[in-house]
């Protein structure tokens, strides 16, 4: 079993990754830059490397 506190941490990480993946796919299809719209989905270090 997974403790509730541990599950909340896992859930937050999964939600972040799903958001990042959705934004990446939107960028692939539209080219609008959604993946880098803020620093919540992708770590600022990564976005700085891309820009």
Secondary structure, 3 states (H helix, E strand, C coil): CCCHHHHHHHHHHHHHHHHHHHHHHHHHHHCCCHHHCCCCCCCHHHHHHHC
